Amino acid sequence: MASQTRTIRAGDNGPVPPDPAEKQRVMRWNNYGIALLDAQQYAASSRAFERLAALRPDYADAYTNLAIVQIQWQRIR
């Protein structure tokens, strides 16, 4: 089970430093997807990289890894 909370602050908002746990979570999904790809579990690997892209849409490697999965799975769209 997972949960997530967000705090919305109205008014003047300065920059917020990145959460160190977020980087670990992102890299964990990336490494998990790569491990699944190495095991030729293409559907599960694709889902892991899709989850990674949902967490960090600005992380280009998520989309690159999704493309690699599609190429190796021979499902080029």
mmCIF file of the N, C-alpha and C atoms, coordinates in Angstrom:
data_MODEL
# 
_entry.id   MODEL 
# 
loop_
_atom_site.group_PDB 
_atom_site.id 
_atom_site.type_symbol 
_atom_site.label_atom_id 
_atom_site.label_alt_id 
_atom_site.label_comp_id 
_atom_site.label_asym_id 
_atom_site.label_entity_id 
_atom_site.label_seq_id 
_atom_site.pdbx_PDB_ins_code 
_atom_site.Cartn_x 
_atom_site.Cartn_y 
_atom_site.Cartn_z 
_atom_site.occupancy 
_atom_site.B_iso_or_equiv 
_atom_site.pdbx_formal_charge 
_atom_site.auth_seq_id 
_atom_site.auth_comp_id 
_atom_site.auth_asym_id 
_atom_site.auth_atom_id 
_atom_site.pdbx_PDB_model_num 
ATOM 1   N N  . MET A 1 1  ? 0.847  -1.158  0.000   1.00 0.00 ? 1  MET A N  1 
ATOM 2   C CA . MET A 1 1  ? 0.000  0.000   0.000   1.00 0.00 ? 1  MET A CA 1 
ATOM 3   C C  . MET A 1 1  ? 0.895  1.224   0.000   1.00 0.00 ? 1  MET A C  1 
ATOM 4   N N  . ALA A 1 2  ? 0.504  2.225   -0.757  1.00 0.00 ? 2  ALA A N  1 
ATOM 5   C CA . ALA A 1 2  ? 1.279  3.454   -0.839  1.00 0.00 ? 2  ALA A CA 1 
ATOM 6   C C  . ALA A 1 2  ? 0.363  4.639   -0.578  1.00 0.00 ? 2  ALA A C  1 
ATOM 7   N N  . SER A 1 3  ? 0.971  5.709   -0.140  1.00 0.00 ? 3  SER A N  1 
ATOM 8   C CA . SER A 1 3  ? 0.212  6.939   0.047   1.00 0.00 ? 3  SER A CA 1 
ATOM 9   C C  . SER A 1 3  ? 1.105  8.113   -0.297  1.00 0.00 ? 3  SER A C  1 
ATOM 10  N N  . GLN A 1 4  ? 0.467  9.238   -0.578  1.00 0.00 ? 4  GLN A N  1 
ATOM 11  C CA . GLN A 1 4  ? 1.211  10.425  -0.939  1.00 0.00 ? 4  GLN A CA 1 
ATOM 12  C C  . GLN A 1 4  ? 0.430  11.636  -0.468  1.00 0.00 ? 4  GLN A C  1 
ATOM 13  N N  . THR A 1 5  ? 1.126  12.649  -0.003  1.00 0.00 ? 5  THR A N  1 
ATOM 14  C CA . THR A 1 5  ? 0.468  13.879  0.421   1.00 0.00 ? 5  THR A CA 1 
ATOM 15  C C  . THR A 1 5  ? 1.098  15.052  -0.311  1.00 0.00 ? 5  THR A C  1 
ATOM 16  N N  . ARG A 1 6  ? 0.320  16.073  -0.519  1.00 0.00 ? 6  ARG A N  1 
ATOM 17  C CA . ARG A 1 6  ? 0.780  17.309  -1.135  1.00 0.00 ? 6  ARG A CA 1 
ATOM 18  C C  . ARG A 1 6  ? 0.326  18.472  -0.269  1.00 0.00 ? 6  ARG A C  1 
ATOM 19  N N  . THR A 1 7  ? 1.180  19.458  -0.123  1.00 0.00 ? 7  THR A N  1 
ATOM 20  C CA . THR A 1 7  ? 0.837  20.671  0.598   1.00 0.00 ? 7  THR A CA 1 
ATOM 21  C C  . THR A 1 7  ? 0.837  21.816  -0.404  1.00 0.00 ? 7  THR A C  1 
ATOM 22  N N  . ILE A 1 8  ? -0.265 22.526  -0.479  1.00 0.00 ? 8  ILE A N  1 
ATOM 23  C CA . ILE A 1 8  ? -0.389 23.657  -1.379  1.00 0.00 ? 8  ILE A CA 1 
ATOM 24  C C  . ILE A 1 8  ? -0.334 24.917  -0.539  1.00 0.00 ? 8  ILE A C  1 
ATOM 25  N N  . ARG A 1 9  ? 0.637  25.750  -0.839  1.00 0.00 ? 9  ARG A N  1 
ATOM 26  C CA . ARG A 1 9  ? 0.810  27.001  -0.098  1.00 0.00 ? 9  ARG A CA 1 
ATOM 27  C C  . ARG A 1 9  ? 0.384  28.156  -0.986  1.00 0.00 ? 9  ARG A C  1 
ATOM 28  N N  . ALA A 1 10 ? -0.588 28.882  -0.549  1.00 0.00 ? 10 ALA A N  1 
ATOM 29  C CA . ALA A 1 10 ? -1.040 30.055  -1.291  1.00 0.00 ? 10 ALA A CA 1 
ATOM 30  C C  . ALA A 1 10 ? -0.144 31.235  -0.938  1.00 0.00 ? 10 ALA A C  1 
ATOM 31  N N  . GLY A 1 11 ? 0.136  32.061  -1.926  1.00 0.00 ? 11 GLY A N  1 
ATOM 32  C CA . GLY A 1 11 ? 0.947  33.242  -1.674  1.00 0.00 ? 11 GLY A CA 1 
ATOM 33  C C  . GLY A 1 11 ? 2.333  33.098  -2.276  1.00 0.00 ? 11 GLY A C  1 
ATOM 34  N N  . ASP A 1 12 ? 3.315  33.735  -1.639  1.00 0.00 ? 12 ASP A N  1 
ATOM 35  C CA . ASP A 1 12 ? 4.689  33.747  -2.135  1.00 0.00 ? 12 ASP A CA 1 
ATOM 36  C C  . ASP A 1 12 ? 5.350  32.396  -1.874  1.00 0.00 ? 12 ASP A C  1 
ATOM 37  N N  . ASN A 1 13 ? 5.762  31.736  -2.931  1.00 0.00 ? 13 ASN A N  1 
ATOM 38  C CA . ASN A 1 13 ? 6.409  30.434  -2.824  1.00 0.00 ? 13 ASN A CA 1 
ATOM 39  C C  . ASN A 1 13 ? 7.793  30.501  -3.443  1.00 0.00 ? 13 ASN A C  1 
ATOM 40  N N  . GLY A 1 14 ? 8.793  30.258  -2.646  1.00 0.00 ? 14 GLY A N  1 
ATOM 41  C CA . GLY A 1 14 ? 10.158 30.219  -3.139  1.00 0.00 ? 14 GLY A CA 1 
ATOM 42  C C  . GLY A 1 14 ? 10.502 28.817  -3.643  1.00 0.00 ? 14 GLY A C  1 
ATOM 43  N N  . PRO A 1 15 ? 11.693 28.662  -4.214  1.00 0.00 ? 15 PRO A N  1 
ATOM 44  C CA . PRO A 1 15 ? 12.093 27.341  -4.694  1.00 0.00 ? 15 PRO A CA 1 
ATOM 45  C C  . PRO A 1 15 ? 12.236 26.355  -3.541  1.00 0.00 ? 15 PRO A C  1 
ATOM 46  N N  . VAL A 1 16 ? 11.880 25.137  -3.818  1.00 0.00 ? 16 VAL A N  1 
ATOM 47  C CA . VAL A 1 16 ? 11.965 24.077  -2.816  1.00 0.00 ? 16 VAL A CA 1 
ATOM 48  C C  . VAL A 1 16 ? 13.048 23.106  -3.252  1.00 0.00 ? 16 VAL A C  1 
ATOM 49  N N  . PRO A 1 17 ? 13.990 22.793  -2.362  1.00 0.00 ? 17 PRO A N  1 
ATOM 50  C CA . PRO A 1 17 ? 15.042 21.842  -2.758  1.00 0.00 ? 17 PRO A CA 1 
ATOM 51  C C  . PRO A 1 17 ? 14.442 20.468  -3.049  1.00 0.00 ? 17 PRO A C  1 
ATOM 52  N N  . PRO A 1 18 ? 15.046 19.725  -3.980  1.00 0.00 ? 18 PRO A N  1 
ATOM 53  C CA . PRO A 1 18 ? 14.509 18.402  -4.306  1.00 0.00 ? 18 PRO A CA 1 
ATOM 54  C C  . PRO A 1 18 ? 14.578 17.455  -3.123  1.00 0.00 ? 18 PRO A C  1 
ATOM 55  N N  . ASP A 1 19 ? 13.618 16.580  -3.067  1.00 0.00 ? 19 ASP A N  1 
ATOM 56  C CA . ASP A 1 19 ? 13.551 15.582  -2.009  1.00 0.00 ? 19 ASP A CA 1 
ATOM 57  C C  . ASP A 1 19 ? 14.544 14.461  -2.330  1.00 0.00 ? 19 ASP A C  1 
ATOM 58  N N  . PRO A 1 20 ? 15.508 14.172  -1.451  1.00 0.00 ? 20 PRO A N  1 
ATOM 59  C CA . PRO A 1 20 ? 16.483 13.110  -1.740  1.00 0.00 ? 20 PRO A CA 1 
ATOM 60  C C  . PRO A 1 20 ? 15.820 11.738  -1.930  1.00 0.00 ? 20 PRO A C  1 
ATOM 61  N N  . ALA A 1 21 ? 14.706 11.515  -1.284  1.00 0.00 ? 21 ALA A N  1 
ATOM 62  C CA . ALA A 1 21 ? 14.020 10.231  -1.429  1.00 0.00 ? 21 ALA A CA 1 
ATOM 63  C C  . ALA A 1 21 ? 13.446 10.076  -2.833  1.00 0.00 ? 21 ALA A C  1 
ATOM 64  N N  . GLU A 1 22 ? 13.107 11.199  -3.499  1.00 0.00 ? 22 GLU A N  1 
ATOM 65  C CA . GLU A 1 22 ? 12.553 11.119  -4.844  1.00 0.00 ? 22 GLU A CA 1 
ATOM 66  C C  . GLU A 1 22 ? 13.578 10.552  -5.825  1.00 0.00 ? 22 GLU A C  1 
ATOM 67  N N  . LYS A 1 23 ? 14.820 10.999  -5.713  1.00 0.00 ? 23 LYS A N  1 
ATOM 68  C CA . LYS A 1 23 ? 15.864 10.494  -6.612  1.00 0.00 ? 23 LYS A CA 1 
ATOM 69  C C  . LYS A 1 23 ? 16.053 8.992   -6.414  1.00 0.00 ? 23 LYS A C  1 
ATOM 70  N N  . GLN A 1 24 ? 16.033 8.534   -5.176  1.00 0.00 ? 24 GLN A N  1 
ATOM 71  C CA . GLN A 1 24 ? 16.163 7.105   -4.909  1.00 0.00 ? 24 GLN A CA 1 
ATOM 72  C C  . GLN A 1 24 ? 14.992 6.333   -5.501  1.00 0.00 ? 24 GLN A C  1 
ATOM 73  N N  . ARG A 1 25 ? 13.786 6.866   -5.371  1.00 0.00 ? 25 ARG A N  1 
ATOM 74  C CA . ARG A 1 25 ? 12.599 6.205   -5.903  1.00 0.00 ? 25 ARG A CA 1 
ATOM 75  C C  . ARG A 1 25 ? 12.661 6.127   -7.425  1.00 0.00 ? 25 ARG A C  1 
ATOM 76  N N  . VAL A 1 26 ? 13.088 7.217   -8.059  1.00 0.00 ? 26 VAL A N  1 
ATOM 77  C CA . VAL A 1 26 ? 13.207 7.256   -9.517  1.00 0.00 ? 26 VAL A CA 1 
ATOM 78  C C  . VAL A 1 26 ? 14.248 6.250   -9.990  1.00 0.00 ? 26 VAL A C  1 
ATOM 79  N N  . MET A 1 27 ? 15.396 6.234   -9.357  1.00 0.00 ? 27 MET A N  1 
ATOM 80  C CA . MET A 1 27 ? 16.460 5.312   -9.774  1.00 0.00 ? 27 MET A CA 1 
ATOM 81  C C  . MET A 1 27 ? 16.070 3.861   -9.498  1.00 0.00 ? 27 MET A C  1 
ATOM 82  N N  . ARG A 1 28 ? 15.290 3.639   -8.459  1.00 0.00 ? 28 ARG A N  1 
ATOM 83  C CA . ARG A 1 28 ? 14.833 2.281   -8.161  1.00 0.00 ? 28 ARG A CA 1 
ATOM 84  C C  . ARG A 1 28 ? 13.937 1.759   -9.276  1.00 0.00 ? 28 ARG A C  1 
ATOM 85  N N  . TRP A 1 29 ? 13.009 2.596   -9.765  1.00 0.00 ? 29 TRP A N  1 
ATOM 86  C CA . TRP A 1 29 ? 12.146 2.188   -10.876 1.00 0.00 ? 29 TRP A CA 1 
ATOM 87  C C  . TRP A 1 29 ? 12.960 1.973   -12.143 1.00 0.00 ? 29 TRP A C  1 
ATOM 88  N N  . ASN A 1 30 ? 13.953 2.840   -12.377 1.00 0.00 ? 30 ASN A N  1 
ATOM 89  C CA . ASN A 1 30 ? 14.807 2.700   -13.552 1.00 0.00 ? 30 ASN A CA 1 
ATOM 90  C C  . ASN A 1 30 ? 15.589 1.385   -13.500 1.00 0.00 ? 30 ASN A C  1 
ATOM 91  N N  . ASN A 1 31 ? 16.209 1.111   -12.372 1.00 0.00 ? 31 ASN A N  1 
ATOM 92  C CA . ASN A 1 31 ? 16.989 -0.115  -12.229 1.00 0.00 ? 31 ASN A CA 1 
ATOM 93  C C  . ASN A 1 31 ? 16.111 -1.358  -12.296 1.00 0.00 ? 31 ASN A C  1 
ATOM 94  N N  . TYR A 1 32 ? 14.915 -1.272  -11.743 1.00 0.00 ? 32 TYR A N  1 
ATOM 95  C CA . TYR A 1 32 ? 13.970 -2.386  -11.793 1.00 0.00 ? 32 TYR A CA 1 
ATOM 96  C C  . TYR A 1 32 ? 13.574 -2.673  -13.244 1.00 0.00 ? 32 TYR A C  1 
ATOM 97  N N  . GLY A 1 33 ? 13.292 -1.619  -13.997 1.00 0.00 ? 33 GLY A N  1 
ATOM 98  C CA . GLY A 1 33 ? 12.938 -1.788  -15.409 1.00 0.00 ? 33 GLY A CA 1 
ATOM 99  C C  . GLY A 1 33 ? 14.071 -2.397  -16.214 1.00 0.00 ? 33 GLY A C  1 
ATOM 100 N N  . ILE A 1 34 ? 15.296 -1.976  -15.938 1.00 0.00 ? 34 ILE A N  1 
ATOM 101 C CA . ILE A 1 34 ? 16.456 -2.534  -16.632 1.00 0.00 ? 34 ILE A CA 1 
ATOM 102 C C  . ILE A 1 34 ? 16.639 -4.005  -16.283 1.00 0.00 ? 34 ILE A C  1 
ATOM 103 N N  . ALA A 1 35 ? 16.468 -4.356  -15.015 1.00 0.00 ? 35 ALA A N  1 
ATOM 104 C CA . ALA A 1 35 ? 16.587 -5.761  -14.608 1.00 0.00 ? 35 ALA A CA 1 
ATOM 105 C C  . ALA A 1 35 ? 15.531 -6.622  -15.292 1.00 0.00 ? 35 ALA A C  1 
ATOM 106 N N  . LEU A 1 36 ? 14.313 -6.108  -15.393 1.00 0.00 ? 36 LEU A N  1 
ATOM 107 C CA . LEU A 1 36 ? 13.261 -6.849  -16.085 1.00 0.00 ? 36 LEU A CA 1 
ATOM 108 C C  . LEU A 1 36 ? 13.568 -6.982  -17.574 1.00 0.00 ? 36 LEU A C  1 
ATOM 109 N N  . LEU A 1 37 ? 14.130 -5.946  -18.157 1.00 0.00 ? 37 LEU A N  1 
ATOM 110 C CA . LEU A 1 37 ? 14.507 -6.007  -19.562 1.00 0.00 ? 37 LEU A CA 1 
ATOM 111 C C  . LEU A 1 37 ? 15.593 -7.050  -19.790 1.00 0.00 ? 37 LEU A C  1 
ATOM 112 N N  . ASP A 1 38 ? 16.569 -7.098  -18.902 1.00 0.00 ? 38 ASP A N  1 
ATOM 113 C CA . ASP A 1 38 ? 17.624 -8.114  -18.997 1.00 0.00 ? 38 ASP A CA 1 
ATOM 114 C C  . ASP A 1 38 ? 17.066 -9.525  -18.885 1.00 0.00 ? 38 ASP A C  1 
ATOM 115 N N  . ALA A 1 39 ? 15.982 -9.680  -18.117 1.00 0.00 ? 39 ALA A N  1 
ATOM 116 C CA . ALA A 1 39 ? 15.345 -10.985 -17.943 1.00 0.00 ? 39 ALA A CA 1 
ATOM 117 C C  . ALA A 1 39 ? 14.319 -11.265 -19.042 1.00 0.00 ? 39 ALA A C  1 
ATOM 118 N N  . GLN A 1 40 ? 14.258 -10.384 -20.038 1.00 0.00 ? 40 GLN A N  1 
ATOM 119 C CA . GLN A 1 40 ? 13.337 -10.497 -21.170 1.00 0.00 ? 40 GLN A CA 1 
ATOM 120 C C  . GLN A 1 40 ? 11.872 -10.508 -20.732 1.00 0.00 ? 40 GLN A C  1 
ATOM 121 N N  . GLN A 1 41 ? 11.569 -9.783  -19.675 1.00 0.00 ? 41 GLN A N  1 
ATOM 122 C CA . GLN A 1 41 ? 10.197 -9.587  -19.207 1.00 0.00 ? 41 GLN A CA 1 
ATOM 123 C C  . GLN A 1 41 ? 9.732  -8.245  -19.750 1.00 0.00 ? 41 GLN A C  1 
ATOM 124 N N  . TYR A 1 42 ? 9.405  -8.237  -21.044 1.00 0.00 ? 42 TYR A N  1 
ATOM 125 C CA . TYR A 1 42 ? 9.178  -6.977  -21.744 1.00 0.00 ? 42 TYR A CA 1 
ATOM 126 C C  . TYR A 1 42 ? 7.954  -6.215  -21.248 1.00 0.00 ? 42 TYR A C  1 
ATOM 127 N N  . ALA A 1 43 ? 6.861  -6.892  -21.016 1.00 0.00 ? 43 ALA A N  1 
ATOM 128 C CA . ALA A 1 43 ? 5.651  -6.196  -20.563 1.00 0.00 ? 43 ALA A CA 1 
ATOM 129 C C  . ALA A 1 43 ? 5.870  -5.549  -19.194 1.00 0.00 ? 43 ALA A C  1 
ATOM 130 N N  . ALA A 1 44 ? 6.468  -6.287  -18.286 1.00 0.00 ? 44 ALA A N  1 
ATOM 131 C CA . ALA A 1 44 ? 6.722  -5.749  -16.944 1.00 0.00 ? 44 ALA A CA 1 
ATOM 132 C C  . ALA A 1 44 ? 7.749  -4.621  -16.998 1.00 0.00 ? 44 ALA A C  1 
ATOM 133 N N  . SER A 1 45 ? 8.746  -4.774  -17.854 1.00 0.00 ? 45 SER A N  1 
ATOM 134 C CA . SER A 1 45 ? 9.758  -3.732  -18.005 1.00 0.00 ? 45 SER A CA 1 
ATOM 135 C C  . SER A 1 45 ? 9.132  -2.453  -18.554 1.00 0.00 ? 45 SER A C  1 
ATOM 136 N N  . SER A 1 46 ? 8.252  -2.611  -19.518 1.00 0.00 ? 46 SER A N  1 
ATOM 137 C CA . SER A 1 46 ? 7.566  -1.457  -20.092 1.00 0.00 ? 46 SER A CA 1 
ATOM 138 C C  . SER A 1 46 ? 6.722  -0.743  -19.035 1.00 0.00 ? 46 SER A C  1 
ATOM 139 N N  . ARG A 1 47 ? 6.027  -1.504  -18.218 1.00 0.00 ? 47 ARG A N  1 
ATOM 140 C CA . ARG A 1 47 ? 5.214  -0.896  -17.144 1.00 0.00 ? 47 ARG A CA 1 
ATOM 141 C C  . ARG A 1 47 ? 6.099  -0.164  -16.136 1.00 0.00 ? 47 ARG A C  1 
ATOM 142 N N  . ALA A 1 48 ? 7.268  -0.714  -15.823 1.00 0.00 ? 48 ALA A N  1 
ATOM 143 C CA . ALA A 1 48 ? 8.176  -0.055  -14.877 1.00 0.00 ? 48 ALA A CA 1 
ATOM 144 C C  . ALA A 1 48 ? 8.659  1.278   -15.437 1.00 0.00 ? 48 ALA A C  1 
ATOM 145 N N  . PHE A 1 49 ? 9.006  1.300   -16.724 1.00 0.00 ? 49 PHE A N  1 
ATOM 146 C CA . PHE A 1 49 ? 9.463  2.550   -17.320 1.00 0.00 ? 49 PHE A CA 1 
ATOM 147 C C  . PHE A 1 49 ? 8.317  3.549   -17.498 1.00 0.00 ? 49 PHE A C  1 
ATOM 148 N N  . GLU A 1 50 ? 7.105  3.065   -17.716 1.00 0.00 ? 50 GLU A N  1 
ATOM 149 C CA . GLU A 1 50 ? 5.950  3.960   -17.770 1.00 0.00 ? 50 GLU A CA 1 
ATOM 150 C C  . GLU A 1 50 ? 5.709  4.594   -16.402 1.00 0.00 ? 50 GLU A C  1 
ATOM 151 N N  . ARG A 1 51 ? 5.888  3.814   -15.353 1.00 0.00 ? 51 ARG A N  1 
ATOM 152 C CA . ARG A 1 51 ? 5.753  4.349   -13.988 1.00 0.00 ? 51 ARG A CA 1 
ATOM 153 C C  . ARG A 1 51 ? 6.833  5.400   -13.724 1.00 0.00 ? 51 ARG A C  1 
ATOM 154 N N  . LEU A 1 52 ? 8.044  5.112   -14.206 1.00 0.00 ? 52 LEU A N  1 
ATOM 155 C CA . LEU A 1 52 ? 9.143  6.059   -14.068 1.00 0.00 ? 52 LEU A CA 1 
ATOM 156 C C  . LEU A 1 52 ? 8.822  7.361   -14.794 1.00 0.00 ? 52 LEU A C  1 
ATOM 157 N N  . ALA A 1 53 ? 8.284  7.259   -15.995 1.00 0.00 ? 53 ALA A N  1 
ATOM 158 C CA . ALA A 1 53 ? 7.926  8.457   -16.760 1.00 0.00 ? 53 ALA A CA 1 
ATOM 159 C C  . ALA A 1 53 ? 6.804  9.238   -16.072 1.00 0.00 ? 53 ALA A C  1 
ATOM 160 N N  . ALA A 1 54 ? 5.904  8.528   -15.407 1.00 0.00 ? 54 ALA A N  1 
ATOM 161 C CA . ALA A 1 54 ? 4.833  9.212   -14.672 1.00 0.00 ? 54 ALA A CA 1 
ATOM 162 C C  . ALA A 1 54 ? 5.391  9.954   -13.456 1.00 0.00 ? 54 ALA A C  1 
ATOM 163 N N  . LEU A 1 55 ? 6.388  9.359   -12.804 1.00 0.00 ? 55 LEU A N  1 
ATOM 164 C CA . LEU A 1 55 ? 6.990  10.012  -11.646 1.00 0.00 ? 55 LEU A CA 1 
ATOM 165 C C  . LEU A 1 55 ? 7.797  11.238  -12.044 1.00 0.00 ? 55 LEU A C  1 
ATOM 166 N N  . ARG A 1 56 ? 8.572  11.100  -13.117 1.00 0.00 ? 56 ARG A N  1 
ATOM 167 C CA . ARG A 1 56 ? 9.440  12.186  -13.570 1.00 0.00 ? 56 ARG A CA 1 
ATOM 168 C C  . ARG A 1 56 ? 9.302  12.379  -15.070 1.00 0.00 ? 56 ARG A C  1 
ATOM 169 N N  . PRO A 1 57 ? 8.312  13.140  -15.516 1.00 0.00 ? 57 PRO A N  1 
ATOM 170 C CA . PRO A 1 57 ? 8.116  13.342  -16.957 1.00 0.00 ? 57 PRO A CA 1 
ATOM 171 C C  . PRO A 1 57 ? 9.303  14.022  -17.636 1.00 0.00 ? 57 PRO A C  1 
ATOM 172 N N  . ASP A 1 58 ? 10.146 14.711  -16.858 1.00 0.00 ? 58 ASP A N  1 
ATOM 173 C CA . ASP A 1 58 ? 11.297 15.395  -17.439 1.00 0.00 ? 58 ASP A CA 1 
ATOM 174 C C  . ASP A 1 58 ? 12.538 14.508  -17.509 1.00 0.00 ? 58 ASP A C  1 
ATOM 175 N N  . TYR A 1 59 ? 12.437 13.259  -17.094 1.00 0.00 ? 59 TYR A N  1 
ATOM 176 C CA . TYR A 1 59 ? 13.571 12.335  -17.086 1.00 0.00 ? 59 TYR A CA 1 
ATOM 177 C C  . TYR A 1 59 ? 13.627 11.617  -18.434 1.00 0.00 ? 59 TYR A C  1 
ATOM 178 N N  . ALA A 1 60 ? 14.509 12.071  -19.317 1.00 0.00 ? 60 ALA A N  1 
ATOM 179 C CA . ALA A 1 60 ? 14.561 11.579  -20.700 1.00 0.00 ? 60 ALA A CA 1 
ATOM 180 C C  . ALA A 1 60 ? 14.879 10.093  -20.793 1.00 0.00 ? 60 ALA A C  1 
ATOM 181 N N  . ASP A 1 61 ? 15.650 9.566   -19.858 1.00 0.00 ? 61 ASP A N  1 
ATOM 182 C CA . ASP A 1 61 ? 16.015 8.146   -19.916 1.00 0.00 ? 61 ASP A CA 1 
ATOM 183 C C  . ASP A 1 61 ? 14.796 7.231   -19.809 1.00 0.00 ? 61 ASP A C  1 
ATOM 184 N N  . ALA A 1 62 ? 13.735 7.686   -19.181 1.00 0.00 ? 62 ALA A N  1 
ATOM 185 C CA . ALA A 1 62 ? 12.529 6.863   -19.084 1.00 0.00 ? 62 ALA A CA 1 
ATOM 186 C C  . ALA A 1 62 ? 11.979 6.569   -20.471 1.00 0.00 ? 62 ALA A C  1 
ATOM 187 N N  . TYR A 1 63 ? 11.938 7.590   -21.316 1.00 0.00 ? 63 TYR A N  1 
ATOM 188 C CA . TYR A 1 63 ? 11.407 7.420   -22.668 1.00 0.00 ? 63 TYR A CA 1 
ATOM 189 C C  . TYR A 1 63 ? 12.388 6.651   -23.556 1.00 0.00 ? 63 TYR A C  1 
ATOM 190 N N  . THR A 1 64 ? 13.670 6.875   -23.353 1.00 0.00 ? 64 THR A N  1 
ATOM 191 C CA . THR A 1 64 ? 14.681 6.122   -24.097 1.00 0.00 ? 64 THR A CA 1 
ATOM 192 C C  . THR A 1 64 ? 14.587 4.646   -23.757 1.00 0.00 ? 64 THR A C  1 
ATOM 193 N N  . ASN A 1 65 ? 14.457 4.338   -22.477 1.00 0.00 ? 65 ASN A N  1 
ATOM 194 C CA . ASN A 1 65 ? 14.348 2.945   -22.058 1.00 0.00 ? 65 ASN A CA 1 
ATOM 195 C C  . ASN A 1 65 ? 13.057 2.308   -22.560 1.00 0.00 ? 65 ASN A C  1 
ATOM 196 N N  . LEU A 1 66 ? 11.970 3.069   -22.594 1.00 0.00 ? 66 LEU A N  1 
ATOM 197 C CA . LEU A 1 66 ? 10.724 2.559   -23.173 1.00 0.00 ? 66 LEU A CA 1 
ATOM 198 C C  . LEU A 1 66 ? 10.917 2.197   -24.647 1.00 0.00 ? 66 LEU A C  1 
ATOM 199 N N  . ALA A 1 67 ? 11.638 3.034   -25.370 1.00 0.00 ? 67 ALA A N  1 
ATOM 200 C CA . ALA A 1 67 ? 11.907 2.753   -26.782 1.00 0.00 ? 67 ALA A CA 1 
ATOM 201 C C  . ALA A 1 67 ? 12.764 1.503   -26.940 1.00 0.00 ? 67 ALA A C  1 
ATOM 202 N N  . ILE A 1 68 ? 13.751 1.338   -26.077 1.00 0.00 ? 68 ILE A N  1 
ATOM 203 C CA . ILE A 1 68 ? 14.604 0.148   -26.131 1.00 0.00 ? 68 ILE A CA 1 
ATOM 204 C C  . ILE A 1 68 ? 13.779 -1.110  -25.890 1.00 0.00 ? 68 ILE A C  1 
ATOM 205 N N  . VAL A 1 69 ? 12.867 -1.050  -24.931 1.00 0.00 ? 69 VAL A N  1 
ATOM 206 C CA . VAL A 1 69 ? 11.991 -2.199  -24.671 1.00 0.00 ? 69 VAL A CA 1 
ATOM 207 C C  . VAL A 1 69 ? 11.173 -2.528  -25.919 1.00 0.00 ? 69 VAL A C  1 
ATOM 208 N N  . GLN A 1 70 ? 10.584 -1.498  -26.541 1.00 0.00 ? 70 GLN A N  1 
ATOM 209 C CA . GLN A 1 70 ? 9.752  -1.724  -27.720 1.00 0.00 ? 70 GLN A CA 1 
ATOM 210 C C  . GLN A 1 70 ? 10.560 -2.325  -28.867 1.00 0.00 ? 70 GLN A C  1 
ATOM 211 N N  . ILE A 1 71 ? 11.786 -1.870  -29.044 1.00 0.00 ? 71 ILE A N  1 
ATOM 212 C CA . ILE A 1 71 ? 12.644 -2.399  -30.110 1.00 0.00 ? 71 ILE A CA 1 
ATOM 213 C C  . ILE A 1 71 ? 12.995 -3.862  -29.830 1.00 0.00 ? 71 ILE A C  1 
ATOM 214 N N  . GLN A 1 72 ? 13.420 -4.162  -28.603 1.00 0.00 ? 72 GLN A N  1 
ATOM 215 C CA . GLN A 1 72 ? 13.798 -5.534  -28.291 1.00 0.00 ? 72 GLN A CA 1 
ATOM 216 C C  . GLN A 1 72 ? 12.586 -6.457  -28.291 1.00 0.00 ? 72 GLN A C  1 
ATOM 217 N N  . TRP A 1 73 ? 11.430 -5.923  -27.960 1.00 0.00 ? 73 TRP A N  1 
ATOM 218 C CA . TRP A 1 73 ? 10.196 -6.706  -27.918 1.00 0.00 ? 73 TRP A CA 1 
ATOM 219 C C  . TRP A 1 73 ? 9.594  -6.827  -29.317 1.00 0.00 ? 73 TRP A C  1 
ATOM 220 N N  . GLN A 1 74 ? 10.193 -6.105  -30.263 1.00 0.00 ? 74 GLN A N  1 
ATOM 221 C CA . GLN A 1 74 ? 9.764  -6.055  -31.654 1.00 0.00 ? 74 GLN A CA 1 
ATOM 222 C C  . GLN A 1 74 ? 8.339  -5.534  -31.773 1.00 0.00 ? 74 GLN A C  1 
ATOM 223 N N  . ARG A 1 75 ? 8.069  -4.505  -30.992 1.00 0.00 ? 75 ARG A N  1 
ATOM 224 C CA . ARG A 1 75 ? 6.759  -3.848  -31.029 1.00 0.00 ? 75 ARG A CA 1 
ATOM 225 C C  . ARG A 1 75 ? 6.936  -2.369  -31.343 1.00 0.00 ? 75 ARG A C  1 
ATOM 226 N N  . ILE A 1 76 ? 7.669  -2.099  -32.370 1.00 0.00 ? 76 ILE A N  1 
ATOM 227 C CA . ILE A 1 76 ? 7.912  -0.719  -32.765 1.00 0.00 ? 76 ILE A CA 1 
ATOM 228 C C  . ILE A 1 76 ? 6.619  -0.146  -33.331 1.00 0.00 ? 76 ILE A C  1 
ATOM 229 N N  . ARG A 1 77 ? 6.200  0.994   -32.790 1.00 0.00 ? 77 ARG A N  1 
ATOM 230 C CA . ARG A 1 77 ? 4.950  1.610   -33.230 1.00 0.00 ? 77 ARG A CA 1 
ATOM 231 C C  . ARG A 1 77 ? 5.211  2.636   -34.286 1.00 0.00 ? 77 ARG A C  1 
# 
